[in-house]
Amino acid sequence: MPSLVTPALAPGSLARLTQPEIDGHGVRLRPWRRDDGPAVVAGYADPAIRRWHCRSMTLDEARSWIDTWPRRWRSETGAGWAVVDADNPGGVLGQISLRRLDLAEGLAEVSYWVLPAARGRRVAPSALTALARWSFTVLRLHRVELAHSTANPASCRVAERAGFAAEGTKRAEALHTDGWHDMHLHARLASDGTGGPVAPAAEGERPVPTR
Ligand SMILES: CC(C)(COP(=O)(O)OP(=O)(O)OC[C@H]1O[C@@H](n2cnc3c(N)ncnc32)[C@H](O)[C@@H]1OP(=O)(O)O)[C@@H](O)C(=O)NCCC(=O)NCCS
């Protein structure tokens, strides 16, 4: 049954690109490497990351997880980056990814975590701001969403600081290990730029104009 709507992005819009490194305020997003496995294992050994991402991870599983990202890029179903320090890009600080990618709708959902030792330095807001800028200006997505449990205020601050406006609460949307959680929905549109309905950000971390 043919759609009457022209897709927001044509098939191939992601796969034709080489996955880039993306620079942000003090951080760099780079494609995962096979030897990042121990950092991924360390992430999923952290109680807060386990709580909110609901996974455990062995080293073999971490390597398999890393191996999925090039396939997901080619099949245009997702895109994942390791987040590293821009000035000292040796160690992994965290992860950020586009998941639930739907090119026809121009839509993706973001997921992120930061390793305990790197928290409190606004790594996540900087990575999210940089990924949003790339998603709107290079990939040309229309809308990027993120959802966090209403019991996770730190993630709410990350979203606000990166210009993702709160849009409401999805009741009992996500099943966690302790049961159903209400999820707070945030989104940023390509058209928001810096003039959209976004929360104020600190000097130097203001969302970058997208058009
Ligand atoms: C949430 C997370 C990604 C934040 O990463 P980060 O780079 O350390 O972010 P920061 O704490 O430096 O900055 C985020 C903001 O959250 C605030 N914050 C941190 N912990 C908080 C808490 N428990 N309650 C309320 N606000 C909190 C910080 O003060 C900061 O706000 P500000 O910019 O207004 O000062 C990180 O804590 C994490 O990985 N947590 C576990 C996994 C997770 O929650 N992932 C997201 C699932 S949706």
The ligand as an SDF file (V2000), in Angstrom:
LIG
                    3D

 48 50  0  0  0  0  0  0  0  0999 V2000
   22.7220   10.6140   34.1130 C   0  0  0  0  0  0  0  0  0  0  0  0
   24.1780   10.6680   33.6790 C   0  0  0  0  0  0  0  0  0  0  0  0
   24.2680   10.2490   32.2290 C   0  0  0  0  0  0  0  0  0  0  0  0
   24.6770   12.1180   33.8370 C   0  0  0  0  0  0  0  0  0  0  0  0
   25.9830   12.2010   33.2620 O   0  0  0  0  0  0  0  0  0  0  0  0
   27.0500   13.3260   33.7040 P   0  0  0  0  0  0  0  0  0  0  0  0
   27.9270   13.5630   32.5460 O   0  0  0  0  0  0  0  0  0  0  0  0
   27.7030   12.8900   34.9700 O   0  0  0  0  0  0  0  0  0  0  0  0
   26.1630   14.5950   33.9460 O   0  0  0  0  0  0  0  0  0  0  0  0
   26.3670   15.6930   35.1230 P   0  0  0  0  0  0  0  0  0  0  0  0
   25.9580   15.1190   36.4330 O   0  0  0  0  0  0  0  0  0  0  0  0
   27.7410   16.2530   35.0410 O   0  0  0  0  0  0  0  0  0  0  0  0
   25.3790   16.8220   34.6480 O   0  0  0  0  0  0  0  0  0  0  0  0
   24.0000   16.5870   34.5410 C   0  0  0  0  0  0  0  0  0  0  0  0
   23.1700   17.4230   35.4980 C   0  0  0  0  0  0  0  0  0  0  0  0
   22.5340   16.4990   36.3870 O   0  0  0  0  0  0  0  0  0  0  0  0
   22.6240   16.9880   37.6930 C   0  0  0  0  0  0  0  0  0  0  0  0
   22.5460   15.8410   38.5750 N   0  0  0  0  0  0  0  0  0  0  0  0
   23.4670   14.8750   38.7470 C   0  0  0  0  0  0  0  0  0  0  0  0
   23.0070   13.9660   39.6300 N   0  0  0  0  0  0  0  0  0  0  0  0
   21.7780   14.3940   40.0030 C   0  0  0  0  0  0  0  0  0  0  0  0
   20.7830   13.8760   40.8840 C   0  0  0  0  0  0  0  0  0  0  0  0
   20.9540   12.7350   41.5430 N   0  0  0  0  0  0  0  0  0  0  0  0
   19.6370   14.5870   41.0300 N   0  0  0  0  0  0  0  0  0  0  0  0
   19.4370   15.7160   40.3430 C   0  0  0  0  0  0  0  0  0  0  0  0
   20.3240   16.2560   39.4790 N   0  0  0  0  0  0  0  0  0  0  0  0
   21.4820   15.5850   39.3280 C   0  0  0  0  0  0  0  0  0  0  0  0
   23.9300   17.7010   37.7240 C   0  0  0  0  0  0  0  0  0  0  0  0
   23.9870   18.6280   38.8080 O   0  0  0  0  0  0  0  0  0  0  0  0
   23.8780   18.3940   36.3950 C   0  0  0  0  0  0  0  0  0  0  0  0
   22.9960   19.5040   36.4880 O   0  0  0  0  0  0  0  0  0  0  0  0
   23.4920   21.0000   36.1310 P   0  0  0  0  0  0  0  0  0  0  0  0
   24.0580   20.9100   34.7420 O   0  0  0  0  0  0  0  0  0  0  0  0
   22.2600   21.8070   36.2300 O   0  0  0  0  0  0  0  0  0  0  0  0
   24.5220   21.3140   37.1560 O   0  0  0  0  0  0  0  0  0  0  0  0
   25.0780    9.7450   34.5510 C   0  0  0  0  0  0  0  0  0  0  0  0
   24.8780   10.0770   35.9000 O   0  0  0  0  0  0  0  0  0  0  0  0
   24.7690    8.2590   34.3540 C   0  0  0  0  0  0  0  0  0  0  0  0
   25.3460    7.6280   33.4790 O   0  0  0  0  0  0  0  0  0  0  0  0
   23.8630    7.7210   35.1760 N   0  0  0  0  0  0  0  0  0  0  0  0
   23.4970    6.2860   35.1000 C   0  0  0  0  0  0  0  0  0  0  0  0
   22.8470    5.9040   33.7700 C   0  0  0  0  0  0  0  0  0  0  0  0
   21.7200    6.8100   33.3670 C   0  0  0  0  0  0  0  0  0  0  0  0
   21.0040    7.3790   34.1930 O   0  0  0  0  0  0  0  0  0  0  0  0
   21.5460    6.9450   32.0460 N   0  0  0  0  0  0  0  0  0  0  0  0
   20.4690    7.7090   31.4790 C   0  0  0  0  0  0  0  0  0  0  0  0
   19.2590    6.8450   31.3500 C   0  0  0  0  0  0  0  0  0  0  0  0
   17.9050    7.7570   30.6460 S   0  0  0  0  0  0  0  0  0  0  0  0
  1  2  1  0
  2  3  1  0
  2  4  1  0
  2 36  1  0
  4  5  1  0
  5  6  1  0
  6  7  2  0
  6  8  1  0
  6  9  1  0
  9 10  1  0
 10 11  2  0
 10 12  1  0
 10 13  1  0
 13 14  1  0
 14 15  1  0
 15 16  1  0
 15 30  1  0
 16 17  1  0
 17 18  1  0
 17 28  1  0
 18 19  1  0
 18 27  1  0
 19 20  2  0
 20 21  1  0
 21 22  1  0
 21 27  2  0
 22 23  1  0
 22 24  2  0
 24 25  1  0
 25 26  2  0
 26 27  1  0
 28 29  1  0
 28 30  1  0
 30 31  1  0
 31 32  1  0
 32 33  2  0
 32 34  1  0
 32 35  1  0
 36 37  1  0
 36 38  1  0
 38 39  2  0
 38 40  1  0
 40 41  1  0
 41 42  1  0
 42 43  1  0
 43 44  2  0
 43 45  1  0
 45 46  1  0
 46 47  1  0
 47 48  1  0
M  END
$$$$
